[in-house]
Amino acid sequence: MCVPTDTWGNAGQDLSWFERVDAANVEDWFARLLWNGTYPVLPWMFFVILGTLLHDFTREAIMRERGIVLGVIATSATIVMSVTEDVDWALTSGDAVLTFFPASTPFLVVSGTLVALLMRVLEGSEVSGGNPLMGSRLSFLEPAGRISLSIYVAHFAVLGLMALAMEGEPRMSLVPAFAVTIIHTAIWIPLAALHERTIPWFSLEGLLRASQSSE
């Protein structure tokens, strides 16, 4: 079957939200799945690989630190590129060095670096038998970590409602957009704690565990 090059070769920089979550035919469906959907397989597989590497090198702090240094150098290069080429450093989508929809290579590098850096800082001396940097003070995040898949899926409902409400509206300025992002992220923490106290069995994680135990 011949697939048009604009279906597979277009990473989707010019797609609107509704175009990105819609497929007119089978070719579009596979393009959204693999390349230019909201979270396509190919670019986002990077985080699967990153998580695997961070796990495999858990006891190799020096190796991870070297990778972080390389990532910081690459991150600095993206900032220099933004300044020298007079383009935005980061946008959700559009003309910028870092874009989320679609996930550009610089975005993957920068976000991956920040993930590895944050993990290394917070783990403190835990790898060598000591304590994490903040001890148990971050334990309030654990309920959200236990249902991260459910949160990941549920947050799309919120994004969908926001997209409907803001369709045709001008782009939000920096401060309101930042505030909405922080609120949208933080609200899942108390919701997860409430979920764990009231209906801990009701989650995608629980469904997956039940399906595995029945096999």
CORPESUL-V723488 format. One record per run of one state. SS is the DSSP state (2 for helix, 1 for strand, 0 for the rest). FROM is the first residue (numbers start at 0). LEN is the number of residues. If there is no record, write none. Layout:
ss->SS from->FROM len->LEN
ss->SS from->FROM len->LEN
This chain:
ss->0 from->0 len->4
ss->2 from->4 len->4
ss->0 from->8 len->8
ss->2 from->16 len->4
ss->0 from->20 len->5
ss->2 from->25 len->11
ss->0 from->36 len->4
ss->2 from->40 len->16
ss->0 from->56 len->4
ss->2 from->60 len->25
ss->0 from->85 len->2
ss->1 from->87 len->4
ss->0 from->91 len->4
ss->1 from->95 len->4
ss->0 from->99 len->5
ss->2 from->104 len->19
ss->0 from->123 len->2
ss->2 from->125 len->3
ss->0 from->128 len->10
ss->2 from->138 len->8
ss->0 from->146 len->1
ss->2 from->147 len->19
ss->0 from->166 len->7
ss->2 from->173 len->25
ss->0 from->198 len->5
ss->2 from->203 len->10
ss->0 from->213 len->2
